Amino acid sequence: MRMSSGLTFKSTKGSWIRNLRRQCSCRSVEFFVPSSPPLDPEKVKELQRFISLSKKLLVMTGAGISTESGIPDYRSEKVGLYARTDQKPIQHGDFVRSAPIRQQYWARNFVGWPRFSSHQPNPAHWALSNWEKLGKLHWLVTQNVDALHTKAGSQRLTELHGCMHRCRKSSLNVAMVLCLNCGEQTPRGVLQERIKLLNPTWNAEAQGLAPDGDVFLSKEQVQSFQVPSCVRCGGLLKPDVVFFGDTVNPDKVNFVHRRVKEADSLLVVGSSLQVYSGYRFILTAREKKLPIAILNIGPTRSDDLACLKLNSRCGELLPLIDPY
């Protein structure tokens, strides 16, 4: 596979290469991906050596792997949400307590969901899926809710914060919205149609994209929006994902801790590790004395714990690595 850096690598899976070219979308990529230095051949070799020595590799991904699919993140320098705006993500407690906050959330999510659910995996997602198929990847943990790993075919996967959208491969592969009162589950696509019926004359155009399927709308646009409620009991509806300020299910946390303890190395891809829900597994890896490599543009919370740090685009570097 020939890359613009001038490096030439050959993949053993020709069909996979075609898949990368077919599936990767360049829409919005440049706007949401922070600048990075050209690929360093020596760094590529170091990562190749790290992967080659790994027999039971655990990979943890964050929002930085999906920016190359056109999904903005929070913390990237100059291009993340915090750098571009003064907007903050909705907190779990605010969502539960405040009707205006829920109205704001569901209006913005209703507008943003069709585009968010249409995003496609980029070469980094396909590379990790390929590593799994070839037996290199022991387990994949993602902090993302965009289902791009699932779309790329990854199966040995834990979605730490849940999933906002899923592709429709089976009845089990559907993102759910939960009633916080009675626990009733509603497929997100079904809810989209219900919201349309509730708001037959409401129309709003997004004024910009935000992470996790969110968009920017003015207060005037939101104020007439009708919020859906549970069809069974009239209770509050919330996507089955972990909002900021909420906690990850303890059973899921324990499951990932066990996968980390089974691994012989850990690779972080596209995460600053600022959120403790992901950072805790780095601490477990350190306790186990596992070698840690980090691929992320910009500094992370765990750079001092890594034996290898790379500041490159995930989708440029990972396809260059031979997983054997």
N, C-alpha and C positions, 0 to 999 in steps of 0.2 A: 504494500500500500504506500503510495507516494504522498507525502505531506508537503505543505508549502515551506516548511522549515528546511527542506533539502535533505532530510533524513529519509531513508528508504527501508521499509520493513515489510515482510511478507507474512500474511496471515494464512493459516492452514485451512481456513474455511472460506472458500470463494463466495458461497451463497450468503454468508454472513456479511461480507464486504458489500455485496449488492444491497443487502437489507439496510446497512448503515446509510448508504447513499440515498436510498429510496425514502427512508423514514425521517431523516433529519430535516427539520424546517429551520430556515434562517430568519423567519419572521421575528422581528423585535429583538433578535439576539444581541446586536451590537449595542443597543440602548441599555440593556439590563446586565451585561457582563462587564465587570471592571477590567481595566487595562492590565496587561501582564507582559512580562518580558518574553522574548522569543524562546522557544524550546532550547534547552541546554542539552546537547548530546550526552554529556557526562551524567547529568541528572537522570536522563532517560535510562541510561545504563544502570545507575544505582537503583532505580525503581524496578528495573527488570531483574536485577540480582535479588532484591527483597522479595519479589513475587516468586521467583524460581525456587528460593529456599523455603518458601511457605508450603506446608502440606495441608494445613487446616486453617485457611485464611478467613477471618471475619472482616467484613467491610461495613462501615457505617457512613451513610450519606446524609447530606443536608441540602439546604436550598440552593447552594452553589452548583450542584450538579444539574439543576433544572433551569437555571437562567439561560443556558444555551438552547433551551426549547422555547424561550420567549416568556418565561414566568419570572416576574421580579422577586427579589428577596428583600430582607429587612436591612441587613447590616453592611452590604458591600460598599466600599469607599466610592463616593460620588454618584453611584447609580442605585443604591439600595433605597428602600422607602424612607428610612431615617435620614438619609443624606439629601433626598429630593424634596421632602415635605416635612411638616410638623405633625403629620398624622401618626397615631399610635394604634396598634391592634386592639380590638375589643377584648376586654377582660371578662373572664368567666363570671365573676361576681356581678359586674355591671349588667351583663346580658340577662342574668337571672332576675335581678332586682328591678330593672328599668324598662318599662314599655317603650319609651322613645328610643332607647338603645336597640331593643329588638326590632323595632320598625326600621331603624337605620340599617341594621345588619341584613335583614331579609330583603329589603329593597335593593341594596347593593349586591347581595349574593344572587338575587333573581336576575339582575342585569348581567352580572359577570359569569354566571355558571355556564351558559352555552359555549362561550369561548374557552373558559378554563377547562371544561370537559373535552374540548377538541384538541388540546395540545398533544403533541406526539413525542415519543422518546428521541433523544439525540444519541450520537455515537457512544457517549459514556454509559448510558443505560444499556445499550446493546452489547457493549463490551463486557459489562458485569454479568449480563444474562448468559453470554457465551462462556465466560469463566465457570459459571455454575454448570452448564451443560458438559463441560470438559472435566469436571471434577475438581477444579482448583478452589472454588469458593465454598467454604463450609457453611457460612450463613451471611445473610445480608440484612442489616438493620437500617431503616430509613426514618428520618424525622419528618419527611415530606408527606403531604396528604393528597398529592396530585395523581397517584396511581400510575406514574410513568414506568416504574419498575415492573409492575404487573403487565402493562401494555407491551413491554419489551420481552416478556416471557419468564421473568424471574419467579421462582416458586419457593425456594428456601429463603423466605422473606418474612420479616416482622415490620409492620407499619406502626412505629412507636406511638404516633399521635393520631392514629386512625386514618381514614381516607375520605376525602370530600367527593371523589368521583371514581367510578370503576367502569371498565369496558364491559359490555354485555355478552360475556362468553357463556355464562351459566346463571342460573337463578341465585347461586351463592355469591356471585361476583357483582354485587350491587351495593352501592353506597347507601347507607340508611340515615334517616332522620328520626330521632327519638323523642317521644313525649316524656318530659321530665316529671310528669305526675303519675301516669299509669304504665309507662314503658312501651307503649305501642310503637311499632316500627313502620316507617313509611319509606319506600324507595325514593331517592332524591328526584329521579325523573318524573315519578308520579306526582310528587309535590310541586314540581315546576308547572305541570298542567293545572293543578288546583289553584296555584297562585294566579295563573292567567285568567281563570274563571272568576276569581275574587276581584281582579283588577282589569275589567274588560276595556276600560278607556284610558288606563294609566299607561304612560309611555315616558321613558327617560333614556337619554343617551349618555353613556359613560364619559366622564371628563378625564379619564386616565386609568391605568391599570395599577393594582396593588397586589401584594402577595396573597396566596391561598384563595384565589377566586374572587377577591374583593375588587371593587372599582370605586372611583370617586364620583359622588353625586352631591348636589347642593341640598341644603335643608329644604329649599322650596320644592325640589323634585321629590323629596322623601315624604313630605308631610301628609300627602293624600293617599299614600300607599296602605293597602289593607293587609295586615299580617295574618298568615294562616294559623290555625290552632288545631289541636288533635281532634280528629273526627270521632273518636270514641268518647273522650271525656272533656274536651275543650281546653286541655292543658297546654303548657308551653312546649313548643317544638324547638329542638336544637340539633344540628348535625352531629353525627356520632364521631366527633373528633375532639381532641384535647385543645381547648382554648388557652390562651395565656392566663396564668393564674390558677389553672386547674391542675390536677395531678394525673399521672399515668396510672392505669390499672396495676396494682401491685403484682398480680399474677403474671402480667406481661413483662414487668420489670424483672421478676425472678427468672422467667423463661430466658430473657436475653442475658442475664448474668450467667446462667448455666451455659449458654452458647459461647460466651466469652471465655469461660473457664475451660471449655473443650478445645478452643482454638490454640494455634501456636504462633499467631501474629495477627496484628490488627491494622487495617488501612482505613483512614478517614478520608472521605472524598466530598469536598464542597461544603464544609461546615466550619464555622468559627468556634464551635463548641461553647458558646456563651451561655446556652440554656443547660441547666443542670440535668435535665432528663436524658440528655445525650452524654454530657461530660462525665457522669457517674461511671459509665462503662469504661472510660479511659482510665479512671482511678482503679477499677477492677483489673484492667489489663496491666497497669503498673504494679499492682500487688502481686500479680502472677509473673511479673518480670517478662512479659511478652514484648517483643520488638514492635514499635509503633511507627508507622509512616503516615504523613499527612500531606494530602494534595488539596490545597486551597489557596486562592488568590488573596493575599493579605494575611495578617497575623491571626493566630488562634490562641485560645486559652491554654493549649497544651503543647505549644511549640517546644518548651523546655523539656518535655517528656518524650519527644520523638527522636528517633535515630536518623530520620530522613524527613525533610520538609521541602515541598515543591510548590512554587508559585506559578502554576500553569493552568490553562483551561482543561477541565476534565475531559471534554470531548475531543481535544487534540492529543492528549497524552495517553489516556487509557487504551485506545485502539492500537497503539504502537507496541503494547506489551504482549509478548508471547506467554500465554498462561501455563505452558509446560515447564 
